[in-house]
């Protein structure tokens, strides 16, 4: 059986997932090390002393894609209301 868990840390990618005002996700990275990633996260927090943004660590061994859902994607029943009102 093939080993699916990477044994070489060089395959690991380090990112910061910054969610601006807890609504708009932004992926920052990859960074060469977890420490460099953590430094960026600290800088982001210092720029947001009120703590309104979500700042998350993300470690990946493959591709990463981050995006938003539209309101209609999450609540498709609203599309019928828009069509009826139009």
Rosetta blueprint (number, residue, H / E / L):
1 X L
2 X L
3 X L
4 X L
5 X L
6 X L
7 X L
8 X L
9 X H
10 X H
11 X H
12 X L
13 X E
14 X E
15 X E
16 X E
17 X E
18 X E
19 X E
20 X E
21 X L
22 X L
23 X L
24 X E
25 X E
26 X E
27 X E
28 X E
29 X E
30 X E
31 X E
32 X L
33 X L
34 X H
35 X H
36 X H
37 X H
38 X H
39 X H
40 X H
41 X H
42 X H
43 X H
44 X H
45 X H
46 X H
47 X L
48 X L
49 X L
50 X L
51 X L
52 X L
53 X L
54 X E
55 X E
56 X E
57 X E
58 X E
59 X E
60 X E
61 X L
62 X L
63 X L
64 X L
65 X L
66 X L
67 X L
68 X L
69 X L
70 X L
71 X H
72 X H
73 X H
74 X H
75 X L
76 X L
77 X H
78 X H
79 X H
80 X H
81 X H
82 X H
83 X H
84 X H
85 X H
86 X L
